[in-house]
Amino acid sequence: MAPHDNSLAAEPLAEFLAALQGSADIEEISQDEYFVYLKVNAARLVAVMQGLLNEWGMNYLANLSAVDYEHVFELVYHLYAIPDNGRKIAVKVRVPRDMPQVPSLISVFPSADWQEREAYDLMGISFSGHPNLVRILLPDDFVGHPLRKDFGKEAGQ
């Protein structure tokens, strides 16, 4: 299957991206043949996601993942416009390792609930405003966050 044309010139997404080009909310815009990537300031994440949903029909949060770059964590949100699967945006947010916290997106995308809990459980990233931020995969008494690069190093493992 050939990749869909997701170029910045495609209408009406181009209008939205052009409006964001000078915005303090967006730190960087890039693309490949599959996704348009928006690097977003964590403090403006909810507003940007609300705009993507309400103004541009990005109505499906397919995946939330986290990457450990040792000094920062990067959260990647994959959004689709259903039923128009041709529009795909990946929103990236970086947070410092010593304060890994972003606002919860449950108010915008209810499907963020378990995905945020998974990132909290396995990576130790906190989601402010989440109504039930507790472990989802590991036992409540588990110590640490096993997908972090420093997991087990404190104990000399």
Backbone as a printed PyTorch tensor [residue, N CA C, xyz], in Angstrom:
tensor([[[  0.8380,  -1.1750,   0.0000],
         [  0.0000,   0.0000,   0.0000],
         [  0.8860,   1.2430,   0.0000]],

        [[  0.6370,   2.1330,  -0.9070],
         [  1.4260,   3.3650,  -1.0160],
         [  1.0430,   4.3320,   0.0980]],

        [[  2.0080,   5.0750,   0.6180],
         [  1.6830,   6.0540,   1.6610],
         [  0.7740,   7.1460,   1.1230]],

        [[ -0.0910,   7.6340,   1.9710],
         [ -1.0240,   8.7110,   1.6180],
         [ -0.2700,  10.0310,   1.5630]],

        [[ -0.6830,  10.9230,   0.6840],
         [ -0.0780,  12.2540,   0.6110],
         [ -0.4970,  13.0560,   1.8380]],

        [[  0.4180,  13.2530,   2.7490],
         [  0.1360,  13.9900,   3.9830],
         [  0.9580,  15.2760,   4.0000]],

        [[  1.1720,  15.8440,   2.8370],
         [  2.0480,  17.0060,   2.7210],
         [  1.4260,  18.2430,   3.3680]],

        [[  2.2900,  19.1650,   3.7070],
         [  1.8240,  20.4070,   4.3090],
         [  0.9970,  21.2340,   3.3250]],

        [[  1.1070,  20.9430,   2.0380],
         [  0.3420,  21.6920,   1.0490],
         [ -1.0900,  21.1780,   0.9190]],

        [[ -1.3880,  20.0080,   1.4890],
         [ -2.7340,  19.4490,   1.3800],
         [ -3.7260,  20.3340,   2.1230]],

        [[ -4.8530,  20.6330,   1.4770],
         [ -5.9050,  21.4430,   2.0950],
         [ -6.8320,  20.5330,   2.8610]],

        [[ -7.4660,  20.9560,   3.9600],
         [ -7.3420,  22.2530,   4.6160],
         [ -6.2800,  22.2730,   5.7090]],

        [[ -5.5420,  21.1900,   5.8560],
         [ -4.5310,  21.1130,   6.8970],
         [ -3.4830,  22.2090,   6.7510]],

        [[ -3.1760,  22.5990,   5.5360],
         [ -2.1750,  23.6390,   5.3050],
         [ -2.5580,  24.9430,   5.9840]],

        [[ -3.8440,  25.2720,   5.9690],
         [ -4.3080,  26.4910,   6.6330],
         [ -3.9980,  26.4470,   8.1260]],

        [[ -4.3030,  25.3140,   8.7350],
         [ -4.0570,  25.1640,  10.1640],
         [ -2.5660,  25.2490,  10.4750]],

        [[ -1.7610,  24.5470,   9.7060],
         [ -0.3150,  24.5520,   9.9490],
         [  0.2830,  25.9310,   9.6950]],

        [[ -0.2250,  26.6350,   8.7010],
         [  0.2590,  27.9930,   8.4400],
         [ -0.0710,  28.9030,   9.6140]],

        [[ -1.2510,  28.7150,  10.1980],
         [ -1.6420,  29.5210,  11.3590],
         [ -0.7510,  29.2130,  12.5600]],

        [[ -0.3110,  27.9750,  12.6560],
         [  0.5330,  27.5860,  13.7820],
         [  2.0040,  27.9420,  13.5920]],

        [[  2.4140,  28.1840,  12.3580],
         [  3.8280,  28.4360,  12.0480],
         [  4.4630,  29.4660,  12.9750]],

        [[  3.7750,  30.5480,  13.2550],
         [  4.3400,  31.5950,  14.1030],
         [  3.8790,  31.5080,  15.5460]],

        [[  3.1830,  30.4570,  15.8910],
         [  2.6110,  30.3230,  17.2280],
         [  3.6590,  29.9100,  18.2510]],

        [[  3.5530,  30.4700,  19.4430],
         [  4.4290,  30.0600,  20.5350],
         [  4.0790,  28.6520,  21.0060]],

        [[  2.8870,  28.1670,  20.6280],
         [  2.4620,  26.8200,  21.0150],
         [  3.2710,  25.7380,  20.3100]],

        [[  3.6960,  26.0180,  19.0820],
         [  4.3870,  25.0320,  18.2630],
         [  5.8640,  25.4040,  18.1660]],

        [[  6.7050,  24.4710,  18.5740],
         [  8.1440,  24.7150,  18.5370],
         [  8.7630,  24.3290,  17.2000]],

        [[  8.1380,  23.3390,  16.5200],
         [  8.7080,  22.8490,  15.2700],
         [  7.6360,  22.0830,  14.4980]],

        [[  7.6700,  22.1870,  13.1670],
         [  6.7910,  21.4220,  12.2900],
         [  7.6650,  20.7030,  11.2830]],

        [[  7.4240,  19.4090,  11.1090],
         [  8.1450,  18.6330,  10.1050],
         [  7.1960,  17.5820,   9.5470]],

        [[  7.6820,  16.8270,   8.5800],
         [  6.8390,  15.7900,   7.9940],
         [  7.6880,  14.7280,   7.3300]],

        [[  7.0680,  13.5730,   7.1430],
         [  7.6060,  12.5470,   6.2710],
         [  6.4410,  12.0510,   5.4320]],

        [[  6.6160,  10.9360,   4.7560],
         [  5.5310,  10.4900,   3.8790],
         [  4.3290,   9.9400,   4.6360]],

        [[  4.4570,   9.7610,   5.9560],
         [  3.3720,   9.1760,   6.7350],
         [  2.6630,  10.1610,   7.6610]],

        [[  3.4070,  11.0400,   8.3050],
         [  2.8460,  11.9240,   9.3200],
         [  3.3500,  13.3500,   9.1580]],

        [[  2.5390,  14.2860,   9.6430],
         [  2.9870,  15.6360,   9.9380],
         [  3.3290,  15.6070,  11.4240]],

        [[  4.4860,  16.1440,  11.8050],
         [  4.9370,  16.1320,  13.1930],
         [  4.9110,  17.5510,  13.7510]],

        [[  4.2840,  17.7030,  14.8880],
         [  4.2560,  18.9780,  15.5870],
         [  4.9720,  18.8010,  16.9190]],

        [[  5.9970,  19.5850,  17.1430],
         [  6.6450,  19.6030,  18.4480],
         [  6.0100,  20.7480,  19.2240]],

        [[  5.4200,  20.4140,  20.3810],
         [  4.5660,  21.3370,  21.1110],
         [  5.1410,  21.6320,  22.4870]],

        [[  4.9590,  22.8710,  22.9190],
         [  5.2880,  23.2660,  24.2820],
         [  4.3230,  22.5500,  25.2280]],

        [[  4.8280,  21.8780,  26.2520],
         [  3.9900,  21.0820,  27.1590],
         [  2.8910,  21.9090,  27.8080]],

        [[  3.1710,  23.1620,  28.1010],
         [  2.1720,  24.0100,  28.7530],
         [  0.9730,  24.2880,  27.8410]],

        [[  1.1410,  24.1560,  26.5410],
         [  0.0670,  24.4450,  25.5770],
         [ -0.5070,  23.1750,  24.9390]],

        [[ -0.1390,  22.0120,  25.4480],
         [ -0.5540,  20.7460,  24.8540],
         [ -2.0710,  20.6170,  24.7390]],

        [[ -2.8000,  20.8840,  25.8040],
         [ -4.2520,  20.7100,  25.7860],
         [ -4.8870,  21.6390,  24.7580]],

        [[ -4.4730,  22.8780,  24.7040],
         [ -5.0380,  23.8340,  23.7500],
         [ -4.7710,  23.4100,  22.3070]],

        [[ -3.5670,  22.9510,  22.0260],
         [ -3.2410,  22.5080,  20.6710],
         [ -4.0690,  21.2810,  20.3090]],

        [[ -4.1640,  20.3160,  21.2160],
         [ -4.9370,  19.1080,  20.9340],
         [ -6.4220,  19.4250,  20.7710]],

        [[ -6.9370,  20.3510,  21.5640],
         [ -8.3390,  20.7560,  21.4280],
         [ -8.5730,  21.3860,  20.0610]],

        [[ -7.6280,  22.2060,  19.6000],
         [ -7.7300,  22.7990,  18.2710],
         [ -7.6720,  21.7540,  17.1660]],

        [[ -6.7850,  20.7740,  17.3110],
         [ -6.6960,  19.7060,  16.3120],
         [ -7.9990,  18.9120,  16.2400]],

        [[ -8.6250,  18.6920,  17.3800],
         [ -9.8980,  17.9770,  17.4120],
         [-11.0380,  18.8220,  16.8420]],

        [[-11.2330,  20.0040,  17.3970],
         [-12.4080,  20.8180,  17.0510],
         [-12.3360,  21.4550,  15.6760]],

        [[-11.1720,  21.9670,  15.3200],
         [-11.0530,  22.7060,  14.0650],
         [-10.6610,  21.8360,  12.8780]],

        [[ -9.9590,  20.7150,  13.1360],
         [ -9.3970,  19.9530,  12.0250],
         [ -9.7900,  18.4840,  12.0440]],

        [[-10.7010,  18.1060,  12.9250],
         [-11.2600,  16.7590,  12.8860],
         [-10.3240,  15.6410,  13.2790]],

        [[ -9.2470,  15.9500,  13.9780],
         [ -8.3330,  14.8990,  14.4340],
         [ -8.9720,  14.2560,  15.6720]],

        [[ -9.8770,  13.3090,  15.4380],
         [-10.7680,  12.8190,  16.4770],
         [-10.3880,  11.4790,  17.0900]],

        [[ -9.2360,  10.9300,  16.7360],
         [ -8.8510,   9.6250,  17.2680],
         [ -7.4040,   9.6450,  17.7540]],

        [[ -7.2330,   9.4970,  19.0530],
         [ -5.8970,   9.3230,  19.6290],
         [ -5.5880,   7.8350,  19.5820]],

        [[ -4.7910,   7.4410,  18.6110],
         [ -4.5010,   6.0270,  18.3930],
         [ -3.4630,   5.4950,  19.3580]],

        [[ -2.4970,   6.3310,  19.7130],
         [ -1.3870,   5.8290,  20.5050],
         [ -0.7010,   6.9710,  21.2300]],

        [[ -0.2850,   6.6840,  22.4370],
         [  0.5740,   7.5660,  23.2210],
         [  1.7830,   6.7400,  23.6120]],

        [[  2.9460,   7.1810,  23.2290],
         [  4.1690,   6.4720,  23.6050],
         [  5.1470,   7.4520,  24.2190]],

        [[  6.1330,   6.9110,  24.9090],
         [  7.1470,   7.7420,  25.5550],
         [  8.5290,   7.1990,  25.2140]],

        [[  9.4520,   8.1230,  24.9940],
         [ 10.8350,   7.7740,  24.6750],
         [ 11.7360,   8.3750,  25.7440]],

        [[ 12.6660,   7.5820,  26.2480],
         [ 13.6220,   8.0390,  27.2470],
         [ 14.9220,   8.4070,  26.5410]],

        [[ 15.2240,   9.7010,  26.4810],
         [ 16.4740,  10.1780,  25.8860],
         [ 17.5130,  10.4960,  26.9600]],

        [[ 17.3880,   9.8980,  28.1100],
         [ 18.2510,  10.0190,  29.2830],
         [ 18.1240,  11.3510,  30.0010]],

        [[ 18.1980,  12.4900,  29.3310],
         [ 18.0480,  13.7770,  30.0230],
         [ 16.6390,  14.3420,  29.8940]],

        [[ 15.8850,  13.8580,  28.9070],
         [ 14.4800,  14.2630,  28.7160],
         [ 13.6540,  13.0530,  28.2940]],

        [[ 12.3570,  13.1750,  28.5240],
         [ 11.4060,  12.2130,  27.9800],
         [ 10.6520,  12.9120,  26.8540]],

        [[ 10.3480,  12.1550,  25.8090],
         [  9.5170,  12.6770,  24.7390],
         [  8.2560,  11.8320,  24.6560]],

        [[  7.1150,  12.5120,  24.7330],
         [  5.8250,  11.8530,  24.5430],
         [  5.4000,  12.0690,  23.1080]],

        [[  4.8790,  11.0280,  22.4730],
         [  4.4380,  11.1040,  21.0860],
         [  2.9840,  10.6440,  21.0300]],

        [[  2.1200,  11.5540,  20.5750],
         [  0.6930,  11.2910,  20.4410],
         [  0.3770,  11.1450,  18.9600]],

        [[ -0.1460,   9.9850,  18.5410],
         [ -0.5210,   9.7660,  17.1460],
         [ -2.0180,  10.0010,  16.9900]],

        [[ -2.3670,  10.9920,  16.1640],
         [ -3.7560,  11.3740,  15.9400],
         [ -4.1720,  11.0830,  14.5030]],

        [[ -5.4200,  10.6580,  14.3620],
         [ -5.9970,  10.4100,  13.0430],
         [ -7.3370,  11.1170,  12.9430]],

        [[ -7.7290,  11.4250,  11.7190],
         [ -9.0710,  11.9340,  11.4430],
         [ -9.8780,  10.7600,  10.9000]],

        [[-10.8180,  10.2770,  11.6810],
         [-11.6540,   9.1500,  11.2780],
         [-12.9880,   9.7140,  10.8110]],

        [[-13.5020,   9.3990,   9.6740],
         [-13.1030,   8.3080,   8.7860],
         [-12.0520,   8.6870,   7.7440]],

        [[-11.5630,   9.9120,   7.7210],
         [-10.5510,  10.3250,   6.7490],
         [ -9.1620,   9.9590,   7.2610]],

        [[ -8.7780,   8.7020,   7.0940],
         [ -7.4900,   8.2360,   7.6030],
         [ -6.3040,   8.8990,   6.9320]],

        [[ -6.5500,   9.6840,   5.9080],
         [ -5.4550,  10.3440,   5.2180],
         [ -4.7890,  11.4270,   6.0460]],

        [[ -5.5110,  11.9850,   7.0210],
         [ -4.9230,  13.0280,   7.8570],
         [ -4.3550,  12.3870,   9.1080]],

        [[ -3.0320,  12.4790,   9.2580],
         [ -2.3400,  11.8650,  10.3850],
         [ -1.3330,  12.8640,  10.9450]],

        [[ -1.4090,  13.0870,  12.2270],
         [ -0.5010,  14.0190,  12.8800],
         [  0.0910,  13.3440,  14.1030]],

        [[  1.3780,  13.4920,  14.2900],
         [  2.0500,  13.0450,  15.4970],
         [  2.4780,  14.2960,  16.2570]],

        [[  2.0040,  14.4150,  17.4810],
         [  2.3310,  15.5570,  18.3260],
         [  3.3790,  15.1050,  19.3330]],

        [[  4.4880,  15.8420,  19.3980],
         [  5.5880,  15.4890,  20.2900],
         [  5.7490,  16.5540,  21.3690]],

        [[  5.9690,  16.0870,  22.5820],
         [  6.1730,  16.9720,  23.7290],
         [  7.3710,  16.4460,  24.5130]],

        [[  8.2970,  17.3220,  24.8240],
         [  9.4460,  16.9290,  25.6570],
         [  9.2980,  17.4960,  27.0570]],

        [[  9.6630,  16.6730,  28.0370],
         [  9.6310,  17.0920,  29.4410],
         [ 10.9480,  16.7070,  30.0890]],

        [[ 11.4210,  17.5200,  31.0300],
         [ 12.6920,  17.1960,  31.6900],
         [ 12.5700,  15.9430,  32.5510]],

        [[ 13.6400,  15.2000,  32.6140],
         [ 13.6680,  13.9580,  33.3830],
         [ 13.3950,  14.2050,  34.8660]],

        [[ 13.8810,  15.3130,  35.3950],
         [ 13.7080,  15.5680,  36.8290],
         [ 12.3200,  16.1070,  37.1760]],

        [[ 11.4940,  16.4380,  36.1760],
         [ 10.1160,  16.8970,  36.3980],
         [  9.2520,  16.4030,  35.2350]],

        [[  9.0860,  15.0740,  35.1270],
         [  8.3420,  14.5320,  33.9840],
         [  6.8260,  14.6520,  34.1790]],

        [[  6.2860,  15.8000,  33.8120],
         [  4.8580,  16.0380,  33.9930],
         [  4.3020,  16.8240,  32.8180]],

        [[  3.1400,  16.3830,  32.3320],
         [  2.3840,  17.0820,  31.2940],
         [  0.9170,  17.0760,  31.7020]],

        [[  0.1190,  17.9620,  31.1240],
         [ -1.3160,  17.9310,  31.4250],
         [ -1.9790,  16.7010,  30.8090]],

        [[ -2.9540,  16.1580,  31.5060],
         [ -3.7210,  15.0300,  30.9940],
         [ -4.5840,  15.4850,  29.8170]],

        [[ -4.7840,  14.5690,  28.8770],
         [ -5.6350,  14.8580,  27.7240],
         [ -6.9900,  14.1720,  27.8050]],

        [[ -7.3490,  13.6550,  28.9650],
         [ -8.6260,  12.9520,  29.1000],
         [ -9.8010,  13.8550,  28.7550]],

        [[ -9.7120,  15.1370,  29.0580],
         [-10.8220,  16.0500,  28.7410],
         [-11.0090,  16.2220,  27.2350]],

        [[ -9.9700,  15.9920,  26.4590],
         [-10.0350,  16.1200,  25.0050],
         [-10.2590,  14.7550,  24.3510]],

        [[ -9.4590,  13.7750,  24.7590],
         [ -9.5390,  12.4170,  24.2290],
         [ -9.7010,  11.4400,  25.3960]],

        [[-10.9200,  10.9860,  25.6680],
         [-11.1170,  10.0270,  26.7650],
         [-10.2600,   8.7670,  26.6220]],

        [[ -9.8860,   8.4170,  25.4000],
         [ -9.0460,   7.2350,  25.1880],
         [ -7.6330,   7.4180,  25.7420]],

        [[ -7.2910,   8.6140,  26.1690],
         [ -5.9800,   8.8510,  26.7670],
         [ -5.8710,   8.2300,  28.1640]],

        [[ -6.9820,   7.8850,  28.7650],
         [ -7.0180,   7.3790,  30.1450],
         [ -5.9960,   6.2720,  30.3830]],

        [[ -6.1740,   5.1330,  29.7900],
         [ -5.2830,   4.0030,  30.0530],
         [ -3.8990,   4.2240,  29.4540]],

        [[ -3.8230,   4.9630,  28.3600],
         [ -2.5150,   5.2140,  27.7530],
         [ -1.6450,   6.0850,  28.6650]],

        [[ -2.2520,   7.0800,  29.2970],
         [ -1.5040,   7.9080,  30.2510],
         [ -1.1140,   7.0820,  31.4760]],

        [[ -1.9990,   6.2360,  31.9260],
         [ -1.6720,   5.3840,  33.0710],
         [ -0.5190,   4.4400,  32.7490]],

        [[ -0.4540,   3.9310,  31.5330],
         [  0.6370,   3.0640,  31.1180],
         [  1.9660,   3.8320,  31.1110]],

        [[  1.9620,   5.0570,  30.5690],
         [  3.1870,   5.8710,  30.5570],
         [  3.6160,   6.2120,  31.9820]],

        [[  2.6640,   6.4480,  32.8550],
         [  2.9750,   6.7040,  34.2630],
         [  3.5880,   5.4600,  34.9070]],

        [[  2.9670,   4.3330,  34.6960],
         [  3.3950,   3.0780,  35.3130],
         [  4.7900,   2.6560,  34.8520]],

        [[  5.0340,   2.6830,  33.5550],
         [  6.2730,   2.1380,  33.0020],
         [  7.4030,   3.1500,  32.8670]],

        [[  7.0560,   4.4530,  32.7690],
         [  8.0880,   5.4760,  32.5710],
         [  8.1670,   6.5010,  33.6970]],

        [[  7.1380,   6.5690,  34.5510],
         [  7.1500,   7.5290,  35.6500],
         [  6.7660,   8.9370,  35.2480]],

        [[  6.0670,   9.0910,  34.1280],
         [  5.6240,  10.4050,  33.6730],
         [  4.2670,  10.6870,  34.2940]],

        [[  4.1340,  11.8420,  34.9210],
         [  2.8940,  12.2230,  35.5960],
         [  2.0280,  13.0600,  34.6610]],

        [[  0.7120,  12.8780,  34.7640],
         [ -0.2470,  13.6020,  33.9340],
         [ -1.1620,  14.4000,  34.8520]],

        [[ -0.8980,  15.6980,  34.9590],
         [ -1.6780,  16.5380,  35.8690],
         [ -3.1280,  16.6050,  35.4100]],

        [[ -4.0290,  16.4690,  36.3700],
         [ -5.4510,  16.4930,  36.0730],
         [ -6.0440,  15.1380,  35.7350]],

        [[ -5.2330,  14.1000,  35.6970],
         [ -5.7600,  12.7590,  35.4230],
         [ -6.5760,  12.3060,  36.6310]],

        [[ -7.8000,  11.8210,  36.4280],
         [ -8.6740,  11.4850,  37.5600],
         [ -8.3100,  10.2130,  38.3090]],

        [[ -7.4570,   9.3510,  37.7360],
         [ -7.1450,   8.0800,  38.3830],
         [ -5.7510,   7.6090,  37.9800]],

        [[ -4.7450,   8.4230,  38.2510],
         [ -3.3810,   8.1140,  37.8280],
         [ -2.7510,   7.1130,  38.7950]],

        [[ -3.0260,   5.8410,  38.5520],
         [ -2.4690,   4.7420,  39.3440],
         [ -1.8940,   3.7210,  38.3750]],

        [[ -1.0820,   2.8300,  38.9180],
         [ -0.4830,   1.7860,  38.0800],
         [ -1.5680,   0.9770,  37.3800]],

        [[ -1.2450,   0.5510,  36.1590],
         [ -2.2170,  -0.2060,  35.3730],
         [ -1.6970,  -1.6020,  35.0130]],

        [[ -0.3840,  -1.7800,  34.9380],
         [  0.1970,  -3.0700,  34.5470],
         [  0.9550,  -3.7550,  35.6800]],

        [[  1.6220,  -2.9800,  36.4980],
         [  2.4690,  -3.5390,  37.5540],
         [  1.7510,  -3.5020,  38.8970]],

        [[  2.1810,  -4.3330,  39.8300],
         [  1.5720,  -4.3160,  41.1710],
         [  1.7700,  -2.9570,  41.8420]],

        [[  0.8380,  -2.5880,  42.6960],
         [  0.9070,  -1.2910,  43.3880],
         [  2.1890,  -1.1140,  44.1750]],

        [[  2.7610,  -2.1980,  44.6930],
         [  3.9670,  -2.0990,  45.5190],
         [  5.2620,  -2.2110,  44.7050]],

        [[  5.1720,  -2.2490,  43.3750],
         [  6.3590,  -2.3160,  42.5340],
         [  7.1360,  -1.0170,  42.6740]],

        [[  8.4590,  -1.1210,  42.7940],
         [  9.3080,   0.0550,  42.9570],
         [  9.9850,   0.3790,  41.6270]],

        [[  9.8020,   1.6090,  41.1690],
         [ 10.4610,   2.0650,  39.9510],
         [  9.5630,   2.0010,  38.7300]],

        [[ 10.1990,   2.2930,  37.6010],
         [  9.5020,   2.3540,  36.3150],
         [ 10.3790,   1.6280,  35.2970]],

        [[ 10.0180,   0.4060,  34.9250],
         [ 10.9400,  -0.4890,  34.2200],
         [ 11.3300,  -0.1230,  32.7950]],

        [[ 10.6730,   0.7940,  32.1340],
         [ 11.0900,   1.1620,  30.7830],
         [ 12.0270,   2.3640,  30.7510]],

        [[ 12.3490,   2.8870,  31.9060],
         [ 13.3310,   3.9850,  31.9660],
         [ 14.7360,   3.4070,  31.8020]],

        [[ 15.5950,   4.1540,  31.1450],
         [ 16.9610,   3.6690,  30.9140],
         [ 17.7520,   3.5100,  32.2060]],

        [[ 17.3660,   4.2420,  33.2470],
         [ 18.0910,   4.1290,  34.5110],
         [ 17.4930,   3.0820,  35.4600]],

        [[ 16.4810,   2.3410,  35.0090],
         [ 15.8460,   1.3580,  35.8810],
         [ 16.8590,   0.2680,  36.2510]],

        [[ 16.9530,   0.0060,  37.5360],
         [ 17.8540,  -1.0260,  38.0410],
         [ 19.2630,  -0.5540,  38.2840]],

        [[ 19.6650,   0.5810,  37.7660],
         [ 21.0280,   1.0670,  37.9500],
         [ 21.2720,   1.5440,  39.3850]],

        [[ 20.2120,   2.0470,  40.0470],
         [ 20.3820,   2.5350,  41.4150],
         [ 20.7460,   1.3800,  42.3600]],

        [[ 20.2310,   0.1980,  42.0650],
         [ 20.4660,  -0.9670,  42.9320],
         [ 21.7350,  -1.7100,  42.5360]],

        [[ 22.4790,  -1.1800,  41.5690],
         [ 23.7200,  -1.8090,  41.1420],
         [ 23.5070,  -3.0090,  40.2360]],

        [[ 22.3690,  -3.0870,  39.5930],
         [ 22.0840,  -4.2300,  38.7170],
         [ 22.6910,  -4.0300,  37.3560]]])
